[in-house]
Amino acid sequence: MLESAFIVLPVSALLGFLAGLGVGGGSLLMLWLTLIVGMEYPQARTLNLLFFLPTALIATLFRWKQCKLPLGKILPAALAGCLCAGVFAFIGKQADIGLLKKLFGVLLLLTGIRELFYRPRKAR
């Protein structure tokens, strides 16, 4: 039932919307796939990466079109992110699934705590 188009399409649209806002649609997708759908962690992780690529590309193109991406600052971060993603994907493939689940849970808790207490900086 949870895999029917009537459920998958609205959930995917909502998560894509949140990912476009930079809220963390991928983290929510992992929770949806593992806790609600009951998907195994390795498959959920792979699907999460496949979900992230087009949503990140579309959001990036819109931000670039709005002249919100200074390439001089973004390019080094993007290259470092790609390098680290490759290294840690390899490490994650070798790591224990239980450990990865616990680390992901800690990351979600820390992110949630940060969001609860986040205060925007005042403009100078």
N, C-alpha and C positions, 0 to 999 in steps of 0.2 A: 504494500500500500504506500509506503513512504518513498518508493521509487517511481510512482506514477507521475505523469507529466503535470497533473493538477497540483502536485506538491513540489516537484523539482523546479518547475519554471518560476513560481513566485519566490521560493527560497533563493534560487540562483539570481534572480533579479534584485532581490533585497541585498544579498551579499555583494553583488557587483556594484550596486549603488554605494554601499558602505566602503568597498575597496576604492572606488573612485574618489570618495571623500578623504581617504587616507585613515579611516577609522580602524581598519584591521579586519577586513572581510575574510582574509585567509585564516586568521585565528578562529573566527566564528565558524568558518567552513569546516575546519578540523574538528571542532566540538560537535557540529551537526553530524558529520559523517561517522565519527566514532561513537558518540553517546546516543544519538537518536536513530541513525540508520543502522548502526552496529557493524560498520565496515572495519576491517583489520587496519591497524595503524600504518603498515607500509603502503597499502593501496590508497588510504586516505591521504597520506603524505604526497604520493605521486599525483593524485587527482588535484590536490591543493596547488601543486606547482603548475599543472596544466591550466588551472583556473586563473592563477595569478598572472601568467604571461600576457594574455590579451587584455585583461583589465588594467594592468600596469602600463601597457603600451598605449592604450586609449587615454588613460588619465594623463600620462606624460605628454602626449600630443596636444591635448587640450591646454595643459599648463604652459607648454611651449608657445602655443598660438596666442596665449594671453600675455606673452613676454614675461612670465614668472620664473623662467629657468635661466639663470646666468650660467652659461656653459662652462665658463672658467672655474666655477665653484662646483658645478654638478659633475663634470666629466671625471675628475679624480675620484670622487665618491662612487660614481657608477662603476668605474674600473676596479676599485678596491672591493666593491660589493660583489661584482662578478667573480673575482678571484677567490674571495672568501666563500662564496656560495659553492664554487667548485670544490674547494678543499674540504669544506664541512659536509658536503654531500657525500664525498668519498668516506670521510670519517663516520658519518651517520650510517652509511651502509654497513660498516664493520661493527658498529656499537650495538649494545644490548637494547632491545625494544623497550623493556621496562625502564631502563635508565632514561631513554629519550622521552618517554611519556612523563616521567617525573620532572625532567628538566623543562619540558614544555609547560607543565602545570605551574612550575615556579615562575617561568616567564610570564604566563598569563596573570598570576597573582601580582607580581611586581608591576606589570603594566596597568592592571586595574587600580592598584594603590596609587600609582603615579597619576593616573587620570582623575582619581578622586581629589587629590590635593594639588593639582596643577593650577597655577596662576599665570596668566599671560604677562609677559614683561611689558612695562610701560614704554611707550614710544619716546624716543629721545628728541 
